[in-house]
Amino acid sequence: MSLYMMNKFIRAVEMSTANVNAYVADPEGFIDSWLAGGSGTDAVADDRILTPEEHAAFAARDYGALYGLGAHPYLLWHFTEAVYEHEYTEGFGWRDLVERYRAAIVPYGEVDDIA
């Protein structure tokens, strides 16, 4: 598991509106670009590696799976907000996203994010 890389990716996405928009438009393409070192102002690093499970969870925008894989809960919530904010409608808003998020992470219990 590459917890550092997962959290680094999460931060790279949620800290830039342009990155959020690019990720939402094409998760797979954005992931591949980021892994190759071509995304944003983040310096190229030879250690940009995600496990197949992490890659699949990011590609599916599956915050429950990312939580279960050990993504830092604080970073993951802000990533989730940024990635799903554009989907808010009159019938679906922030509180609904909170409830969806809670339901998705409950099966994993508390994740050890200190390791």
N, CA, C and O atoms as CSV, one atom per row, in Angstrom:
chain,resi,resn,atom,element,x,y,z
A,1,MET,N,N,0.848,-1.180,0.000
A,1,MET,CA,C,0.000,0.000,0.000
A,1,MET,C,C,0.893,1.242,0.000
A,1,MET,O,O,1.938,1.255,0.650
A,2,SER,N,N,0.496,2.251,-0.705
A,2,SER,CA,C,1.278,3.479,-0.814
A,2,SER,C,C,0.488,4.646,-0.215
A,2,SER,O,O,0.036,5.538,-0.933
A,3,LEU,N,N,0.331,4.625,1.096
A,3,LEU,CA,C,-0.467,5.651,1.759
A,3,LEU,C,C,0.021,7.053,1.436
A,3,LEU,O,O,-0.781,7.953,1.189
A,4,TYR,N,N,1.320,7.239,1.439
A,4,TYR,CA,C,1.865,8.561,1.149
A,4,TYR,C,C,1.428,9.029,-0.238
A,4,TYR,O,O,1.001,10.171,-0.405
A,5,MET,N,N,1.534,8.152,-1.225
A,5,MET,CA,C,1.163,8.523,-2.593
A,5,MET,C,C,-0.337,8.771,-2.714
A,5,MET,O,O,-0.755,9.684,-3.425
A,6,MET,N,N,-1.155,7.968,-2.028
A,6,MET,CA,C,-2.602,8.214,-2.048
A,6,MET,C,C,-2.904,9.600,-1.507
A,6,MET,O,O,-3.652,10.367,-2.114
A,7,ASN,N,N,-2.319,9.915,-0.365
A,7,ASN,CA,C,-2.577,11.206,0.258
A,7,ASN,C,C,-1.992,12.347,-0.564
A,7,ASN,O,O,-2.576,13.429,-0.626
A,8,LYS,N,N,-0.851,12.116,-1.192
A,8,LYS,CA,C,-0.249,13.129,-2.064
A,8,LYS,C,C,-1.157,13.392,-3.267
A,8,LYS,O,O,-1.346,14.542,-3.663
A,9,PHE,N,N,-1.711,12.338,-3.841
A,9,PHE,CA,C,-2.623,12.490,-4.972
A,9,PHE,C,C,-3.876,13.254,-4.551
A,9,PHE,O,O,-4.308,14.178,-5.241
A,10,ILE,N,N,-4.450,12.869,-3.429
A,10,ILE,CA,C,-5.647,13.538,-2.907
A,10,ILE,C,C,-5.384,15.032,-2.771
A,10,ILE,O,O,-6.193,15.856,-3.197
A,11,ARG,N,N,-4.264,15.365,-2.183
A,11,ARG,CA,C,-3.922,16.769,-1.964
A,11,ARG,C,C,-3.690,17.496,-3.290
A,11,ARG,O,O,-4.106,18.644,-3.446
A,12,ALA,N,N,-3.033,16.838,-4.240
A,12,ALA,CA,C,-2.779,17.456,-5.542
A,12,ALA,C,C,-4.095,17.794,-6.245
A,12,ALA,O,O,-4.201,18.818,-6.919
A,13,VAL,N,N,-5.078,16.940,-6.086
A,13,VAL,CA,C,-6.376,17.193,-6.726
A,13,VAL,C,C,-7.105,18.312,-6.000
A,13,VAL,O,O,-7.483,19.308,-6.618
A,14,GLU,N,N,-7.306,18.162,-4.704
A,14,GLU,CA,C,-8.205,19.081,-4.009
A,14,GLU,C,C,-7.642,20.471,-3.756
A,14,GLU,O,O,-8.388,21.370,-3.368
A,15,MET,N,N,-6.358,20.668,-3.963
A,15,MET,CA,C,-5.773,21.989,-3.726
A,15,MET,C,C,-5.814,22.893,-4.958
A,15,MET,O,O,-5.368,24.038,-4.898
A,16,SER,N,N,-6.342,22.392,-6.063
A,16,SER,CA,C,-6.366,23.178,-7.295
A,16,SER,C,C,-7.697,22.990,-8.008
A,16,SER,O,O,-8.092,21.866,-8.320
A,17,THR,N,N,-8.376,24.087,-8.258
A,17,THR,CA,C,-9.654,24.014,-8.978
A,17,THR,C,C,-9.459,23.400,-10.355
A,17,THR,O,O,-10.285,22.606,-10.806
A,18,ALA,N,N,-8.371,23.761,-11.023
A,18,ALA,CA,C,-8.091,23.197,-12.349
A,18,ALA,C,C,-7.903,21.688,-12.262
A,18,ALA,O,O,-8.382,20.952,-13.124
A,19,ASN,N,N,-7.207,21.223,-11.221
A,19,ASN,CA,C,-7.009,19.783,-11.059
A,19,ASN,C,C,-8.311,19.069,-10.716
A,19,ASN,O,O,-8.564,17.968,-11.206
A,20,VAL,N,N,-9.129,19.686,-9.884
A,20,VAL,CA,C,-10.437,19.097,-9.560
A,20,VAL,C,C,-11.245,18.940,-10.846
A,20,VAL,O,O,-11.812,17.878,-11.104
A,21,ASN,N,N,-11.294,19.994,-11.644
A,21,ASN,CA,C,-12.072,19.945,-12.882
A,21,ASN,C,C,-11.536,18.889,-13.846
A,21,ASN,O,O,-12.312,18.170,-14.476
A,22,ALA,N,N,-10.220,18.797,-13.961
A,22,ALA,CA,C,-9.608,17.806,-14.860
A,22,ALA,C,C,-9.870,16.392,-14.361
A,22,ALA,O,O,-10.156,15.493,-15.152
A,23,TYR,N,N,-9.773,16.196,-13.057
A,23,TYR,CA,C,-10.014,14.871,-12.474
A,23,TYR,C,C,-11.473,14.452,-12.652
A,23,TYR,O,O,-11.749,13.314,-13.030
A,24,VAL,N,N,-12.394,15.354,-12.385
A,24,VAL,CA,C,-13.820,15.043,-12.512
A,24,VAL,C,C,-14.166,14.729,-13.970
A,24,VAL,O,O,-14.954,13.824,-14.241
A,25,ALA,N,N,-13.580,15.471,-14.899
A,25,ALA,CA,C,-13.869,15.267,-16.323
A,25,ALA,C,C,-13.331,13.942,-16.837
A,25,ALA,O,O,-13.957,13.306,-17.685
A,26,ASP,N,N,-12.167,13.514,-16.329
A,26,ASP,CA,C,-11.519,12.297,-16.829
A,26,ASP,C,C,-10.620,11.712,-15.738
A,26,ASP,O,O,-9.403,11.892,-15.772
A,27,PRO,N,N,-11.221,11.008,-14.768
A,27,PRO,CA,C,-10.417,10.485,-13.658
A,27,PRO,C,C,-9.232,9.638,-14.126
A,27,PRO,O,O,-8.109,9.832,-13.661
A,28,GLU,N,N,-9.474,8.718,-15.028
A,28,GLU,CA,C,-8.412,7.816,-15.485
A,28,GLU,C,C,-7.280,8.598,-16.156
A,28,GLU,O,O,-6.105,8.359,-15.878
A,29,GLY,N,N,-7.636,9.520,-17.027
A,29,GLY,CA,C,-6.631,10.328,-17.710
A,29,GLY,C,C,-5.847,11.195,-16.748
A,29,GLY,O,O,-4.631,11.333,-16.877
A,30,PHE,N,N,-6.549,11.787,-15.769
A,30,PHE,CA,C,-5.858,12.630,-14.792
A,30,PHE,C,C,-4.896,11.796,-13.952
A,30,PHE,O,O,-3.765,12.212,-13.701
A,31,ILE,N,N,-5.343,10.627,-13.520
A,31,ILE,CA,C,-4.486,9.751,-12.715
A,31,ILE,C,C,-3.226,9.404,-13.494
A,31,ILE,O,O,-2.115,9.524,-12.977
A,32,ASP,N,N,-3.398,8.977,-14.727
A,32,ASP,CA,C,-2.247,8.602,-15.546
A,32,ASP,C,C,-1.290,9.777,-15.740
A,32,ASP,O,O,-0.072,9.609,-15.675
A,33,SER,N,N,-1.841,10.954,-15.976
A,33,SER,CA,C,-1.018,12.150,-16.148
A,33,SER,C,C,-0.257,12.474,-14.867
A,33,SER,O,O,0.933,12.785,-14.900
A,34,TRP,N,N,-0.947,12.399,-13.758
A,34,TRP,CA,C,-0.308,12.701,-12.473
A,34,TRP,C,C,0.786,11.686,-12.163
A,34,TRP,O,O,1.872,12.060,-11.722
A,35,LEU,N,N,0.508,10.416,-12.389
A,35,LEU,CA,C,1.516,9.387,-12.127
A,35,LEU,C,C,2.754,9.585,-12.997
A,35,LEU,O,O,3.868,9.252,-12.591
A,36,ALA,N,N,2.553,10.127,-14.187
A,36,ALA,CA,C,3.673,10.396,-15.092
A,36,ALA,C,C,4.400,11.691,-14.719
A,36,ALA,O,O,5.445,12.011,-15.285
A,37,GLY,N,N,3.838,12.427,-13.767
A,37,GLY,CA,C,4.480,13.647,-13.306
A,37,GLY,C,C,4.070,14.884,-14.064
A,37,GLY,O,O,4.754,15.906,-13.994
A,38,GLY,N,N,2.963,14.816,-14.792
A,38,GLY,CA,C,2.588,15.940,-15.625
A,38,GLY,C,C,1.429,16.751,-15.127
A,38,GLY,O,O,0.778,17.418,-15.931
A,39,SER,N,N,1.131,16.734,-13.851
A,39,SER,CA,C,-0.055,17.428,-13.377
A,39,SER,C,C,0.302,18.552,-12.419
A,39,SER,O,O,0.954,18.326,-11.400
A,40,GLY,N,N,-0.115,19.730,-12.741
A,40,GLY,CA,C,0.047,20.865,-11.840
A,40,GLY,C,C,1.493,21.238,-11.611
A,40,GLY,O,O,2.371,20.917,-12.413
A,41,THR,N,N,1.728,21.918,-10.509
A,41,THR,CA,C,3.070,22.397,-10.178
A,41,THR,C,C,3.837,21.400,-9.335
A,41,THR,O,O,4.983,21.649,-8.962
A,42,ASP,N,N,3.211,20.270,-9.032
A,42,ASP,CA,C,3.865,19.234,-8.249
A,42,ASP,C,C,5.074,18.712,-9.019
A,42,ASP,O,O,4.952,18.349,-10.189
A,43,ALA,N,N,6.219,18.671,-8.383
A,43,ALA,CA,C,7.441,18.231,-9.057
A,43,ALA,C,C,7.348,16.770,-9.473
A,43,ALA,O,O,6.693,15.957,-8.819
A,44,VAL,N,N,8.010,16.463,-10.560
A,44,VAL,CA,C,8.061,15.076,-11.036
A,44,VAL,C,C,8.781,14.244,-9.990
A,44,VAL,O,O,9.819,14.647,-9.465
A,45,ALA,N,N,8.225,13.089,-9.692
A,45,ALA,CA,C,8.826,12.200,-8.710
A,45,ALA,C,C,8.800,10.779,-9.249
A,45,ALA,O,O,7.779,10.313,-9.756
A,46,ASP,N,N,9.914,10.107,-9.138
A,46,ASP,CA,C,10.003,8.734,-9.628
A,46,ASP,C,C,9.161,7.777,-8.800
A,46,ASP,O,O,8.885,6.660,-9.237
A,47,ASP,N,N,8.756,8.193,-7.630
A,47,ASP,CA,C,8.034,7.296,-6.730
A,47,ASP,C,C,6.518,7.419,-6.835
A,47,ASP,O,O,5.807,6.974,-5.933
A,48,ARG,N,N,6.011,8.006,-7.902
A,48,ARG,CA,C,4.551,8.131,-8.053
A,48,ARG,C,C,3.985,6.798,-8.514
A,48,ARG,O,O,3.878,6.523,-9.709
A,49,ILE,N,N,3.628,5.989,-7.542
A,49,ILE,CA,C,3.102,4.662,-7.823
A,49,ILE,C,C,1.876,4.442,-6.947
A,49,ILE,O,O,1.905,4.712,-5.746
A,50,LEU,N,N,0.810,3.955,-7.547
A,50,LEU,CA,C,-0.371,3.538,-6.811
A,50,LEU,C,C,-0.557,2.045,-7.054
A,50,LEU,O,O,-0.247,1.544,-8.136
A,51,THR,N,N,-1.057,1.343,-6.056
A,51,THR,CA,C,-1.369,-0.067,-6.245
A,51,THR,C,C,-2.560,-0.158,-7.207
A,51,THR,O,O,-3.271,0.829,-7.395
A,52,PRO,N,N,-2.782,-1.308,-7.806
A,52,PRO,CA,C,-3.954,-1.457,-8.676
A,52,PRO,C,C,-5.270,-1.131,-7.948
A,52,PRO,O,O,-6.183,-0.568,-8.551
A,53,GLU,N,N,-5.369,-1.480,-6.670
A,53,GLU,CA,C,-6.581,-1.206,-5.891
A,53,GLU,C,C,-6.775,0.297,-5.690
A,53,GLU,O,O,-7.885,0.814,-5.808
A,54,GLU,N,N,-5.673,0.988,-5.384
A,54,GLU,CA,C,-5.748,2.436,-5.193
A,54,GLU,C,C,-6.120,3.124,-6.512
A,54,GLU,O,O,-6.976,4.008,-6.545
A,55,HIS,N,N,-5.478,2.715,-7.565
A,55,HIS,CA,C,-5.748,3.282,-8.892
A,55,HIS,C,C,-7.223,3.092,-9.252
A,55,HIS,O,O,-7.876,4.028,-9.714
A,56,ALA,N,N,-7.740,1.894,-9.042
A,56,ALA,CA,C,-9.141,1.600,-9.361
A,56,ALA,C,C,-10.086,2.444,-8.510
A,56,ALA,O,O,-11.092,2.944,-9.015
A,57,ALA,N,N,-9.775,2.606,-7.231
A,57,ALA,CA,C,-10.634,3.403,-6.353
A,57,ALA,C,C,-10.645,4.871,-6.780
A,57,ALA,O,O,-11.698,5.508,-6.775
A,58,PHE,N,N,-9.491,5.406,-7.146
A,58,PHE,CA,C,-9.451,6.786,-7.633
A,58,PHE,C,C,-10.190,6.916,-8.958
A,58,PHE,O,O,-10.920,7.884,-9.169
A,59,ALA,N,N,-10.008,5.954,-9.847
A,59,ALA,CA,C,-10.666,6.004,-11.153
A,59,ALA,C,C,-12.185,5.975,-11.000
A,59,ALA,O,O,-12.903,6.612,-11.770
A,60,ALA,N,N,-12.670,5.237,-10.006
A,60,ALA,CA,C,-14.113,5.127,-9.759
A,60,ALA,C,C,-14.632,6.232,-8.835
A,60,ALA,O,O,-15.830,6.308,-8.561
A,61,ARG,N,N,-13.725,7.083,-8.358
A,61,ARG,CA,C,-14.079,8.117,-7.377
A,61,ARG,C,C,-14.787,7.496,-6.177
A,61,ARG,O,O,-15.780,8.028,-5.681
A,62,ASP,N,N,-14.265,6.373,-5.726
A,62,ASP,CA,C,-14.873,5.579,-4.653
A,62,ASP,C,C,-14.240,5.940,-3.313
A,62,ASP,O,O,-13.268,5.314,-2.890
A,63,TYR,N,N,-14.796,6.952,-2.648
A,63,TYR,CA,C,-14.222,7.416,-1.391
A,63,TYR,C,C,-14.322,6.363,-0.287
A,63,TYR,O,O,-13.487,6.350,0.617
A,64,GLY,N,N,-15.306,5.496,-0.338
A,64,GLY,CA,C,-15.397,4.411,0.652
A,64,GLY,C,C,-14.214,3.472,0.523
A,64,GLY,O,O,-13.597,3.114,1.527
A,65,ALA,N,N,-13.888,3.068,-0.695
A,65,ALA,CA,C,-12.739,2.183,-0.918
A,65,ALA,C,C,-11.435,2.880,-0.546
A,65,ALA,O,O,-10.543,2.259,0.033
A,66,LEU,N,N,-11.317,4.163,-0.873
A,66,LEU,CA,C,-10.099,4.902,-0.516
A,66,LEU,C,C,-9.929,4.964,0.998
A,66,LEU,O,O,-8.818,4.826,1.511
A,67,TYR,N,N,-11.024,5.171,1.704
A,67,TYR,CA,C,-10.992,5.170,3.163
A,67,TYR,C,C,-10.527,3.805,3.665
A,67,TYR,O,O,-9.670,3.720,4.545
A,68,GLY,N,N,-11.094,2.745,3.104
A,68,GLY,CA,C,-10.719,1.394,3.504
A,68,GLY,C,C,-9.269,1.065,3.199
A,68,GLY,O,O,-8.653,0.254,3.890
A,69,LEU,N,N,-8.724,1.691,2.168
A,69,LEU,CA,C,-7.320,1.478,1.809
A,69,LEU,C,C,-6.380,2.305,2.677
A,69,LEU,O,O,-5.162,2.138,2.606
A,70,GLY,N,N,-6.928,3.187,3.487
A,70,GLY,CA,C,-6.109,3.922,4.445
A,70,GLY,C,C,-5.877,5.384,4.143
A,70,GLY,O,O,-5.028,6.008,4.780
A,71,ALA,N,N,-6.602,5.956,3.191
A,71,ALA,CA,C,-6.444,7.391,2.919
A,71,ALA,C,C,-6.725,8.174,4.196
A,71,ALA,O,O,-7.610,7.809,4.971
A,72,HIS,N,N,-5.977,9.241,4.413
A,72,HIS,CA,C,-6.150,10.048,5.619
A,72,HIS,C,C,-7.568,10.626,5.637
A,72,HIS,O,O,-7.973,11.292,4.685
A,73,PRO,N,N,-8.318,10.381,6.699
A,73,PRO,CA,C,-9.730,10.795,6.746
A,73,PRO,C,C,-9.953,12.283,6.519
A,73,PRO,O,O,-10.906,12.657,5.834
A,74,TYR,N,N,-9.121,13.125,7.061
A,74,TYR,CA,C,-9.288,14.569,6.896
A,74,TYR,C,C,-9.076,14.965,5.440
A,74,TYR,O,O,-9.891,15.681,4.858
A,75,LEU,N,N,-7.980,14.497,4.856
A,75,LEU,CA,C,-7.693,14.806,3.455
A,75,LEU,C,C,-8.774,14.234,2.543
A,75,LEU,O,O,-9.215,14.884,1.596
A,76,LEU,N,N,-9.193,13.006,2.846
A,76,LEU,CA,C,-10.182,12.339,2.009
A,76,LEU,C,C,-11.519,13.080,2.008
A,76,LEU,O,O,-12.168,13.180,0.966
A,77,TRP,N,N,-11.931,13.596,3.154
A,77,TRP,CA,C,-13.202,14.319,3.189
A,77,TRP,C,C,-13.130,15.573,2.311
A,77,TRP,O,O,-14.058,15.848,1.550
A,78,HIS,N,N,-12.048,16.323,2.412
A,78,HIS,CA,C,-11.936,17.547,1.608
A,78,HIS,C,C,-11.822,17.229,0.117
A,78,HIS,O,O,-12.335,17.972,-0.720
A,79,PHE,N,N,-11.159,16.141,-0.208
A,79,PHE,CA,C,-11.096,15.656,-1.587
A,79,PHE,C,C,-12.505,15.312,-2.078
A,79,PHE,O,O,-12.899,15.704,-3.176
A,80,THR,N,N,-13.253,14.585,-1.264
A,80,THR,CA,C,-14.611,14.171,-1.617
A,80,THR,C,C,-15.492,15.395,-1.843
A,80,THR,O,O,-16.237,15.457,-2.821
A,81,GLU,N,N,-15.407,16.361,-0.944
A,81,GLU,CA,C,-16.179,17.601,-1.112
A,81,GLU,C,C,-15.849,18.279,-2.435
A,81,GLU,O,O,-16.744,18.668,-3.184
A,82,ALA,N,N,-14.560,18.415,-2.713
A,82,ALA,CA,C,-14.130,19.103,-3.936
A,82,ALA,C,C,-14.592,18.370,-5.186
A,82,ALA,O,O,-15.029,18.994,-6.153
A,83,VAL,N,N,-14.494,17.055,-5.164
A,83,VAL,CA,C,-14.807,16.249,-6.340
A,83,VAL,C,C,-16.311,16.147,-6.599
A,83,VAL,O,O,-16.742,16.054,-7.749
A,84,TYR,N,N,-17.097,16.165,-5.543
A,84,TYR,CA,C,-18.540,15.995,-5.716
A,84,TYR,C,C,-19.335,17.293,-5.621
A,84,TYR,O,O,-20.543,17.289,-5.862
A,85,GLU,N,N,-18.698,18.383,-5.282
A,85,GLU,CA,C,-19.395,19.662,-5.117
A,85,GLU,C,C,-20.170,20.062,-6.377
A,85,GLU,O,O,-21.262,20.621,-6.278
A,86,HIS,N,N,-19.624,19.785,-7.535
A,86,HIS,CA,C,-20.284,20.161,-8.788
A,86,HIS,C,C,-21.590,19.403,-9.017
A,86,HIS,O,O,-22.371,19.774,-9.893
A,87,GLU,N,N,-21.836,18.351,-8.245
A,87,GLU,CA,C,-23.054,17.554,-8.411
A,87,GLU,C,C,-24.195,18.015,-7.515
A,87,GLU,O,O,-25.288,17.449,-7.560
A,88,TYR,N,N,-23.950,19.041,-6.699
A,88,TYR,CA,C,-25.013,19.543,-5.842
A,88,TYR,C,C,-26.165,20.059,-6.698
A,88,TYR,O,O,-25.967,20.745,-7.700
A,89,THR,N,N,-27.359,19.712,-6.275
A,89,THR,CA,C,-28.567,20.206,-6.931
A,89,THR,C,C,-29.525,20.650,-5.843
A,89,THR,O,O,-29.191,20.612,-4.659
A,90,GLU,N,N,-30.688,21.060,-6.233
A,90,GLU,CA,C,-31.684,21.449,-5.234
A,90,GLU,C,C,-32.069,20.257,-4.368
A,90,GLU,O,O,-32.387,20.427,-3.191
A,91,GLY,N,N,-32.046,19.060,-4.933
A,91,GLY,CA,C,-32.425,17.866,-4.184
A,91,GLY,C,C,-31.259,17.109,-3.570
A,91,GLY,O,O,-31.463,16.147,-2.830
A,92,PHE,N,N,-30.038,17.536,-3.870
A,92,PHE,CA,C,-28.852,16.867,-3.330
A,92,PHE,C,C,-27.807,17.918,-3.003
A,92,PHE,O,O,-27.318,18.626,-3.883
A,93,GLY,N,N,-27.479,18.006,-1.736
A,93,GLY,CA,C,-26.519,19.024,-1.303
A,93,GLY,C,C,-25.475,18.459,-0.362
A,93,GLY,O,O,-25.263,17.249,-0.282
A,94,TRP,N,N,-24.831,19.368,0.345
A,94,TRP,CA,C,-23.723,19.021,1.222
A,94,TRP,C,C,-24.131,17.993,2.277
A,94,TRP,O,O,-23.401,17.027,2.501
A,95,ARG,N,N,-25.261,18.176,2.919
A,95,ARG,CA,C,-25.700,17.233,3.958
A,95,ARG,C,C,-25.913,15.828,3.392
A,95,ARG,O,O,-25.619,14.833,4.053
A,96,ASP,N,N,-26.423,15.759,2.170
A,96,ASP,CA,C,-26.615,14.459,1.522
A,96,ASP,C,C,-25.268,13.793,1.250
A,96,ASP,O,O,-25.120,12.582,1.415
A,97,LEU,N,N,-24.290,14.592,0.833
A,97,LEU,CA,C,-22.952,14.056,0.601
A,97,LEU,C,C,-22.347,13.546,1.904
A,97,LEU,O,O,-21.703,12.497,1.917
A,98,VAL,N,N,-22.544,14.267,2.982
A,98,VAL,CA,C,-22.045,13.824,4.294
A,98,VAL,C,C,-22.640,12.462,4.638
A,98,VAL,O,O,-21.923,11.563,5.079
A,99,GLU,N,N,-23.929,12.309,4.440
A,99,GLU,CA,C,-24.586,11.038,4.764
A,99,GLU,C,C,-24.091,9.907,3.868
A,99,GLU,O,O,-23.875,8.791,4.340
A,100,ARG,N,N,-23.912,10.188,2.588
A,100,ARG,CA,C,-23.365,9.177,1.672
A,100,ARG,C,C,-21.959,8.772,2.091
A,100,ARG,O,O,-21.610,7.592,2.084
A,101,TYR,N,N,-21.164,9.764,2.452
A,101,TYR,CA,C,-19.783,9.518,2.876
A,101,TYR,C,C,-19.769,8.640,4.128
A,101,TYR,O,O,-19.046,7.646,4.193
A,102,ARG,N,N,-20.565,9.013,5.103
A,102,ARG,CA,C,-20.632,8.223,6.343
A,102,ARG,C,C,-21.030,6.781,6.058
A,102,ARG,O,O,-20.417,5.850,6.579
A,103,ALA,N,N,-22.044,6.597,5.240
A,103,ALA,CA,C,-22.513,5.247,4.913
A,103,ALA,C,C,-21.426,4.443,4.197
A,103,ALA,O,O,-21.320,3.232,4.393
A,104,ALA,N,N,-20.631,5.102,3.381
A,104,ALA,CA,C,-19.590,4.405,2.620
A,104,ALA,C,C,-18.408,3.989,3.487
A,104,ALA,O,O,-17.755,2.986,3.199
A,105,ILE,N,N,-18.124,4.753,4.556
A,105,ILE,CA,C,-16.947,4.429,5.366
A,105,ILE,C,C,-17.257,3.552,6.570
A,105,ILE,O,O,-16.356,2.917,7.118
A,106,VAL,N,N,-18.510,3.506,6.987
A,106,VAL,CA,C,-18.884,2.715,8.168
A,106,VAL,C,C,-18.400,1.268,8.104
A,106,VAL,O,O,-17.910,0.758,9.112
A,107,PRO,N,N,-18.516,0.585,6.966
A,107,PRO,CA,C,-18.078,-0.817,6.938
A,107,PRO,C,C,-16.592,-1.022,7.251
A,107,PRO,O,O,-16.184,-2.125,7.613
A,108,TYR,N,N,-15.793,0.022,7.115
A,108,TYR,CA,C,-14.345,-0.102,7.329
A,108,TYR,C,C,-13.932,0.200,8.763
A,108,TYR,O,O,-12.783,-0.044,9.132
A,109,GLY,N,N,-14.839,0.723,9.576
A,109,GLY,CA,C,-14.477,1.080,10.936
A,109,GLY,C,C,-13.465,2.198,10.939
A,109,GLY,O,O,-13.382,2.972,9.985
A,110,GLU,N,N,-12.696,2.288,12.004
A,110,GLU,CA,C,-11.676,3.319,12.096
A,110,GLU,C,C,-10.425,2.842,11.380
A,110,GLU,O,O,-9.930,1.739,11.615
A,111,VAL,N,N,-9.928,3.700,10.501
A,111,VAL,CA,C,-8.725,3.378,9.752
A,111,VAL,C,C,-7.511,3.890,10.511
A,111,VAL,O,O,-7.527,5.003,11.037
A,112,ASP,N,N,-6.456,3.079,10.569
A,112,ASP,CA,C,-5.211,3.479,11.204
A,112,ASP,C,C,-4.433,4.332,10.224
A,112,ASP,O,O,-3.743,3.808,9.349
A,113,ASP,N,N,-4.543,5.650,10.367
A,113,ASP,CA,C,-3.864,6.555,9.439
A,113,ASP,C,C,-2.518,7.034,9.981
A,113,ASP,O,O,-1.899,7.934,9.414
A,114,ILE,N,N,-2.078,6.435,11.068
A,114,ILE,CA,C,-0.799,6.834,11.679
A,114,ILE,C,C,0.350,6.014,11.096
A,114,ILE,O,O,1.499,6.455,11.108
A,115,ALA,N,N,0.048,4.850,10.596
A,115,ALA,CA,C,1.096,3.940,10.097
A,115,ALA,C,C,1.955,4.542,9.033
A,115,ALA,O,O,2.868,3.887,8.531
